[in-house]
Amino acid sequence: MTLFDVYPLFPIDIQRSHGCHVYDQHGRRYLDFYGGHAVVSIGHSHPHFLKRVKDQMDKIAFYSNFVENELREVLAAKLGALSGYADYQLFMVNSGAEAIENALKLASFQNGRTKVVAFGKGFHGRTSAAVKITHDPSIQAPINHGFEVEYLPFEDLEAVEKALAKGDVTAVVIEGIQGIGGINEPSADFLRGLSTLCEAHGTCLVLDEIQSGYGRTGRFFAHQHAGIRPDLITIAKGMGNGFPIGGVIISPKFKARHGLLGTTFGGTHMACAAALGVLEVIENELLIENAAKQGERLKAELQGFEGIKEIRGRGLMIGVEFEFPAAPFRKKLMEDFGVFTGSSSNKNTVRLLPPLCVSDEEIEEFLGAFKACLEAVLETVSL
């Protein structure tokens, strides 16, 4: 048997890691300013996180959810306290796409509708309903076209109101900050307007915080910069620091009943231990505050670099848009300077998503490599 070849891979096999650095099969060290799609929130191989997971493995790794698991209750309480959503409820799954699927089900159960409003350049996952609301028809199979989706642009509240006025929209789904789309942030006024319109029309507001959540933007969730409280919040990526876990944070207006949702592996003993380890490190090491501080420094330092058209984002979720295609730059930065960054559907934009624990020294290391690489690339392109 061979692997199903759906990913273009760089010839690098990561063997070990620590903090903000990873090491390949030849022992070469790389500075990780991508965090594996923003998954590595507290740093690679954090000792507290590893101890949490190892200690749990020695006790029990899994049992099905037809029996109680105290760790689920502890995790829900801890997450509620740190995120500011203590009065909400938590349903745990294994991935961001599953979180989106279950959020859409809850919305549809709540108001009996089927249409969804989503936004241009948005990305919400690759499973059936999640990929349908993702603004990329190239990854949608015919079987995914099971309900109506209307894609709208950011900042057009008039278009949103027109769509919701028909009374058939179950949910408006929006990322706190678009990740794969190129780090595009909806304004605070736009998010507040969405919240007001959804409330007025009986439509559920779903905030996709899968990439932008868990402290990455300098608040626990990106939408909290706008001061809103959505009906449903989807989480994953940084939640487990690499251990597969996701969830839906659910407003008190939703009433649970047995059989409404279900999962085999969601909220296992191991997953809860990993997620608790992450929250404990975020709290004890003040990583949300560090993300805000280091993000501001990064943006300020990058402003003066030649060849950059725009810098977007908050905290440690930053998009750098060049005046030329970004792919050659990313490749050279990795191969010649040993720095990982992320791509986006905006072909001129690189994403910077380092672990939230990134230090002053690592910021210096990154800026030096970035500047040297940019100078080398600018010699070969015409602006």
ChimeraX attribute file (.defattr): number of C-alpha atoms within 10 A of each C-alpha:
attribute: neighborCount
match mode: 1-to-1
recipient: residues
	/A:1	3
	/A:2	4
	/A:3	5
	/A:4	6
	/A:5	7
	/A:6	6
	/A:7	6
	/A:8	6
	/A:9	8
	/A:10	9
	/A:11	8
	/A:12	12
	/A:13	11
	/A:14	15
	/A:15	12
	/A:16	14
	/A:17	17
	/A:18	13
	/A:19	19
	/A:20	24
	/A:21	23
	/A:22	22
	/A:23	19
	/A:24	15
	/A:25	12
	/A:26	10
	/A:27	11
	/A:28	12
	/A:29	16
	/A:30	19
	/A:31	23
	/A:32	30
	/A:33	25
	/A:34	23
	/A:35	28
	/A:36	19
	/A:37	19
	/A:38	28
	/A:39	24
	/A:40	28
	/A:41	30
	/A:42	29
	/A:43	25
	/A:44	22
	/A:45	19
	/A:46	16
	/A:47	14
	/A:48	14
	/A:49	23
	/A:50	15
	/A:51	15
	/A:52	18
	/A:53	22
	/A:54	15
	/A:55	13
	/A:56	18
	/A:57	14
	/A:58	8
	/A:59	10
	/A:60	11
	/A:61	16
	/A:62	15
	/A:63	15
	/A:64	14
	/A:65	14
	/A:66	7
	/A:67	7
	/A:68	10
	/A:69	16
	/A:70	10
	/A:71	18
	/A:72	22
	/A:73	13
	/A:74	14
	/A:75	21
	/A:76	20
	/A:77	17
	/A:78	17
	/A:79	22
	/A:80	17
	/A:81	12
	/A:82	16
	/A:83	16
	/A:84	13
	/A:85	18
	/A:86	14
	/A:87	11
	/A:88	19
	/A:89	18
	/A:90	22
	/A:91	20
	/A:92	26
	/A:93	25
	/A:94	23
	/A:95	21
	/A:96	27
	/A:97	25
	/A:98	28
	/A:99	29
	/A:100	30
	/A:101	19
	/A:102	24
	/A:103	29
	/A:104	24
	/A:105	18
	/A:106	23
	/A:107	24
	/A:108	19
	/A:109	14
	/A:110	16
	/A:111	16
	/A:112	13
	/A:113	15
	/A:114	18
	/A:115	20
	/A:116	25
	/A:117	21
	/A:118	26
	/A:119	20
	/A:120	17
	/A:121	20
	/A:122	25
	/A:123	24
	/A:124	30
	/A:125	21
	/A:126	17
	/A:127	15
	/A:128	17
	/A:129	22
	/A:130	22
	/A:131	22
	/A:132	27
	/A:133	30
	/A:134	22
	/A:135	20
	/A:136	14
	/A:137	11
	/A:138	6
	/A:139	13
	/A:140	19
	/A:141	11
	/A:142	9
	/A:143	8
	/A:144	16
	/A:145	14
	/A:146	11
	/A:147	11
	/A:148	14
	/A:149	20
	/A:150	16
	/A:151	18
	/A:152	16
	/A:153	14
	/A:154	19
	/A:155	16
	/A:156	12
	/A:157	17
	/A:158	10
	/A:159	13
	/A:160	22
	/A:161	16
	/A:162	10
	/A:163	17
	/A:164	23
	/A:165	14
	/A:166	9
	/A:167	14
	/A:168	18
	/A:169	26
	/A:170	27
	/A:171	29
	/A:172	26
	/A:173	25
	/A:174	26
	/A:175	26
	/A:176	28
	/A:177	30
	/A:178	25
	/A:179	30
	/A:180	22
	/A:181	20
	/A:182	26
	/A:183	27
	/A:184	19
	/A:185	17
	/A:186	19
	/A:187	16
	/A:188	16
	/A:189	13
	/A:190	15
	/A:191	25
	/A:192	16
	/A:193	19
	/A:194	24
	/A:195	20
	/A:196	13
	/A:197	20
	/A:198	23
	/A:199	14
	/A:200	12
	/A:201	16
	/A:202	16
	/A:203	26
	/A:204	26
	/A:205	26
	/A:206	28
	/A:207	29
	/A:208	30
	/A:209	28
	/A:210	31
	/A:211	29
	/A:212	33
	/A:213	31
	/A:214	30
	/A:215	27
	/A:216	31
	/A:217	28
	/A:218	27
	/A:219	20
	/A:220	21
	/A:221	24
	/A:222	27
	/A:223	28
	/A:224	19
	/A:225	16
	/A:226	15
	/A:227	12
	/A:228	15
	/A:229	17
	/A:230	21
	/A:231	23
	/A:232	29
	/A:233	29
	/A:234	30
	/A:235	30
	/A:236	32
	/A:237	27
	/A:238	32
	/A:239	30
	/A:240	25
	/A:241	26
	/A:242	20
	/A:243	21
	/A:244	22
	/A:245	28
	/A:246	27
	/A:247	26
	/A:248	29
	/A:249	24
	/A:250	23
	/A:251	17
	/A:252	12
	/A:253	9
	/A:254	15
	/A:255	11
	/A:256	12
	/A:257	7
	/A:258	6
	/A:259	6
	/A:260	11
	/A:261	11
	/A:262	13
	/A:263	13
	/A:264	12
	/A:265	17
	/A:266	22
	/A:267	27
	/A:268	23
	/A:269	22
	/A:270	24
	/A:271	28
	/A:272	29
	/A:273	27
	/A:274	27
	/A:275	29
	/A:276	24
	/A:277	24
	/A:278	24
	/A:279	25
	/A:280	17
	/A:281	19
	/A:282	22
	/A:283	12
	/A:284	8
	/A:285	14
	/A:286	14
	/A:287	23
	/A:288	21
	/A:289	21
	/A:290	21
	/A:291	26
	/A:292	20
	/A:293	14
	/A:294	20
	/A:295	27
	/A:296	17
	/A:297	14
	/A:298	19
	/A:299	19
	/A:300	11
	/A:301	13
	/A:302	16
	/A:303	13
	/A:304	9
	/A:305	12
	/A:306	13
	/A:307	16
	/A:308	17
	/A:309	14
	/A:310	13
	/A:311	19
	/A:312	17
	/A:313	23
	/A:314	23
	/A:315	26
	/A:316	31
	/A:317	29
	/A:318	27
	/A:319	28
	/A:320	21
	/A:321	22
	/A:322	20
	/A:323	16
	/A:324	19
	/A:325	15
	/A:326	20
	/A:327	16
	/A:328	11
	/A:329	21
	/A:330	21
	/A:331	16
	/A:332	16
	/A:333	22
	/A:334	19
	/A:335	14
	/A:336	10
	/A:337	17
	/A:338	19
	/A:339	23
	/A:340	24
	/A:341	21
	/A:342	24
	/A:343	21
	/A:344	18
	/A:345	16
	/A:346	16
	/A:347	15
	/A:348	20
	/A:349	30
	/A:350	27
	/A:351	28
	/A:352	25
	/A:353	29
	/A:354	33
	/A:355	28
	/A:356	34
	/A:357	24
	/A:358	23
	/A:359	15
	/A:360	11
	/A:361	9
	/A:362	17
	/A:363	18
	/A:364	13
	/A:365	13
	/A:366	20
	/A:367	15
	/A:368	13
	/A:369	18
	/A:370	19
	/A:371	15
	/A:372	12
	/A:373	18
	/A:374	20
	/A:375	14
	/A:376	13
	/A:377	17
	/A:378	15
	/A:379	8
	/A:380	8
	/A:381	11
	/A:382	7
	/A:383	8
